[in-house]
Amino acid sequence: MKYDKGHLSFEEQADRLISRGLIAERALLISRLKNVNYYRFTGYLHPFRLDSSDNYRPDTTFEKVWRHYAFDRRLRLIVMDAIERIEVSVRTQLIFELSKVTGAFGYVTPAGLPKLGPQEFAHWWKSITDEVGRSKEIFVGHFFEKYGDSHQELPLWMAGEIMSFGCMLTMYKGTAPSIKRGIARHYGIPDEVLTSWLQVINVVRNICAHHGRLWNRELGYKPLLPGKNKYPQWHEPVPVIAGAKILKAKLLAERPELAGRLGEIFLNTEEDYLTCKPDVESIIGRSPLPHDLKAYLRRVCQPPYRIFVVLTIVRHFMRQVAPQSRWESHLLSLLEEYPEISRWSMGFPDNWKESPLWNY
């Protein structure tokens, strides 16, 4: 299919949105569209659409949509503030633990990062050397002026300060398991969980760095949680990653054969929105339902890996990294200032404040 949409002036952009039902002062809307891309702005209009059409609900005002935009921008700033602190802390722990084992220059050979394959190490090493070559940091020039006759690489504690987050994450994943365990112990979690958390933080960091929509976004990455036996606070009385909420009427319209079997999959079958049972994946797997219906249920019951789980992970880190910070109060103040923002769209459980991870 050929893409044939053409250029629109700012006035035409505003008129199109108004014609679709957006209630707005035209001059103000034009002014905002001159500074916020039409395509970016309409991303915040998406929740206000009528079903699958391009038109908006009758009560869709510019002020409502702009408050969602402003909330999201401030949320990104709060999240990035925490990620900066977490990144600095993890770099510090990684440099300390790795250099303790391999020395200042052990990281420059594949033996120093045994969990990276040859090609992965070569690609990572090229990224490091490129970053060192581009660096304008005074300490880089000073090191090579003084030690360049004997060393072509920076010591780890210098190189670690100019690595991108992605390079740092690759280096972490390449370290020996004993090093990962030592770093994870500092944060009070298993090493495989820390690896998962750093990956999801990298995803969120990239979203924030590119000013992407965050508040109601499906992250596309499933972070691990600490096990229920040793870390029950992540699961009870409030599961940090709860089951998806599904509109019952929509589900039964699409798959009417489920009408008599809702109790097998869902907890609250008499309500408009259905909540999946905690072990829904294994329930579906054991079910005698046909393969295509199982595939459908797995899709609609997919847990919403949205910003709430990241905020909870970040809060855990911040308790370790910067306990004196007022980060949490800034986040809670933002949520209180914007009560109309859908918490469900952010992945918040209804009783999230009862979680031990949020009420101490």
N, C-alpha and C positions, 0 to 999 in steps of 0.2 A: 504494500500500500504506500503510495507516494504522499509525503508530508507536504501540504500545500498552504499552510497557514502563513500569512504575510505579516509584515511590520505594521504595528499599530502605534499611533501617536499616543501621548499620555492622556489626551482628551478622549480618544477612542477607547483606550483601556478603561477609563472611568465610566464611560457611557455603557460599555459592555457589561461591567459589573452591576451597574444600576439597573440595566435592562433585565438582568437575571434575578433581581429582587433585593440587592444590597441597598439598605436605606442609608444614604450618606449625603452630606453637603458636597456638591460636586467640586467646588473649588478646593476644599480641604482634601478630598480624595485625590485629586490631580496632584496637589502639592506633595502628598505622601508617596504617590506612585513615582514621582520624580527622584525619590531617594531610596525607595524600597522596590526592588524589581517586582513586576506584576506576577511573575511565576512564583517568586518567594511568598508574596502576600497571599496569593490564592491557596497556598498550602494550608494557611490558617483558616481559610473559608471552607475547607473540605468538610469539617464536622457539621457545618450548617446547611449542607446540601439536602434537597428533598430527594430521598431515596437515591437512585443512581443517575438522576438528571443533573443538568448543569445549573438549575435554578436553586435559589436559596429559600429557606423557611421564612414565613411572613415576618417574624420578629428579628430578622438578622440585620443588626445595625452596624455601622462602621465602628462605633465606639466599642461594642462587644468584641468584634474581631480584633481590633487594635489592642485591647487589653490582653487577649491571648498572645498576641505578638510581643507585647511588652513583658508579660510574665515569662515567656520562653527566653527572651534575651537576658533577663535578670537571673533566671534559673541557670543558664549556661555560665554566667559569670561566677555564680556561687559554686557550681560544680568544678569549674576550672581552678578556682582558688584552692579547693581541696586537692585536686589532682596534682597541682604544682607541688604542694607539700608532700604528698605521697610519693611522687616521682623522685624528689630530692632525697627522701628517706630511703627508698628502695635502692637508688644509686649508691648511697653511702654504705648500706649493708652489703650490697653486691661487691663493690670495690674492696671493702674490708675483708669479706670472707674469701673472695677469690685470690686476692693478692697474698693473703695469709698462707695459702696453699701453693700458689704458683710463682709468687714473687712479682716484681715490678713489670716484667716483660713476658711472663708465661702465657699471657692471653694472645700473643702474636702468632702462636703455632697451634695447629689442630689439637695437639696433645693437651693444651690448656682448656679446650672446650670439647671434651670427648663426645658429647651428645649431638654435635653437629656433623653431618656428613661432609665429605670433601667439597662437593659443589656448593653446599649451603655455607660452609666456612669461607670458601673463596669469594662468594657473593657478598657475605657479611664483611669480610676483610677489605674488599674494594670500597664498600660504603664508608668504612672507617677511615681509610686512607684519603678518600675524596673529601670527607668532612674535615680532616686535619689539614689538608691542602687548602681548603677554602677558609679556614678559621682565621680571624683577625685578633684572636685573644693575645694579649701581651705575653702571657706565660708560655704560649706555644713558640713564639719567636725567640724568647729569652732562652728556652731550653735548647733549641737547636743551635743557637749562637754559642752556647757554652759547652754542649755535649754532642753536637752534630758530627764531630769527627769520629765518635765511637758508636753513636746510636742514630738509627733512621726512624725509630718509633718512639712515641711518647710512653712514659711509664703509665701503668693502668690508672692511677689516681688522677692523672691529667687527662688522659684520653676519655675516661669516663665522664668528665665534665663537659665534653663537647659532642658526645654522642647524641643522636636523636633518640626519642623514646623507643622507636621501633628497633633501632640497633641495640639499645640497652636490653630490650626484651629478648631479642635473639641471643644476645650474650648470656643472659640469665638462663634461657632454655637450654643453652649448650653446656652449662656447667655440670659437674658431677653431682649425682643425687645427694651426697653428703653435704655439699655446699648449699644446695636448695633447702635441705632440711634445716640447716643452721639459720638461714635467712627467714624461713617460715616460722621457726620457733620464736624469733623476735616479735612476730606479729600474732602469736598465739593461735596459729591455724596449721593444718597439714600442708605439706609442700605442693601436692597436686592441686589443692584449693587455691593457694597463692598464685600458681601459674595461671589458672583459669581466671582469677580476679584481675591479674595484670593484663591479660588479653582483652577482657571486657572494658577495662579502664582505657586501654589503647583505642578501642573502638569509639568510646564516648569522647575521648580527647580529640580524636579526629573530627567527630561531628561538631564539637564546640569550636575547634580551630577554624573550621570552614563555615561557621555561623549557621549550621544546619538546625532544622527543627528537632527539638529534643523531648518536649513535654509529653507527647502522646505517641512516640515513635516505638515501633517494634525493633529491638536492637539487632536482631539477626545473629546473636551469639548467646549461648546458654551457659552462664557461669555455674560452676559447681558450688554446692553449699557444704559446709562441714557436716559430718555424719550425725544422725539423730541421737545415737547412744551417748557419744561424748560431748556433743554440742546441742542439747535439746532446745536451747533458746532460739535457734534458727528455725525451729519447726513447731514449737508449742509455746503458748496456746494459739499463736498466730503464725501460720506458715509464711515465710518471707516470699516464697514463690507460690502463690495460690493458683488453683485451677481457673481456667477461663470461665467467664460468665457468658452464657449463650441465651439468646432470645428464644424461648420455647416455641412461640408461634412460627417463627422463621424456620426452626429446625424441623417441626412437624410438617410444615408446608413443603419443605424440600425432601424429607424422608418420612412419609406418613407411616411406614412400617415399624417405626420406633415407638408408636403411640403407647403400646402396652409394655414397653421395656425400659422406660425412662428410669425407673427405680434401680435398675442394674448399674447404671452409669452415673447418675446424678444424685445429689443429696436432697435437694429441695424441689421435688417434682410438682408441687402445687403452686409455685410462684411463677411470675412472668419470666424471670431470668433464672436459668439453671446453672448450678455450680457443680463442676465435676468432682467426683470422689477423689481423695488424695492419691490413691493408687490406681488411677483410671487407666494408665497405660497397660498395666498387667491385667486389669479387668477386661479390657478390650482384647488383649492377646489370648486370654483363656476363653473368651466368649465363642459360642458356636455360630455367631453371625457370619454371613457370607463375606468374602474377602473385600469386595468393593465397599460394603457398609462399614467394615472395620477401618478401611482407609479413610472414609469420610469422617468417622468419629475421631480418629487420631488427629485429623486436621482441625476440626472445630474445637477439640478439647485441648489443643496445644496451649500450654501455660503462657501467659503474656509476659515475656521477658522484656519488661519496660523499665522506666527510670527508677521505680521504687526500689527494685533489688539493688541497683547501683548505688542509690543514696544510702541504703542500709550497709552495703559493703564499705562505702566511703566513711560512714559514721564509725564503723569498727576501726578502720585505719586511723581516723582522726583522734580517737581515744588513745591510741598508742603514739601517734606522731606529734600531735599538737593538742594535748589535753587542755591547755590554757586558751585555746582558740574559741571564739564566739561563733564559729561556723554554723553549728546547729541552730543557735538562736536566730541567725540571719535567715536560714532556710525556713524555720517555723514561722518567722515574721512574714516572709514572702507568701507562704501558704495562707496565712490568716488574712493578708491584704487582698488576696484574690480567691474568695470563697467560691466563686462561680466556676472556677476551673475544675474540670472533671477529674477527681482523684482516681476513679476507675480507669480512665484513659491513661493514667500514669502508672497503673499497676498496683495502686495502694489497696490493700485489703480494707474492708469496712471498719474493722476493729484494730487497725495497725498500731494505734497508740497503746494497746494492751500488750504489745510485744515487749519482752524483756530487753530487746535490743534498742528500744526507743523510750522506755520509761524509767531509765535509771540515770 
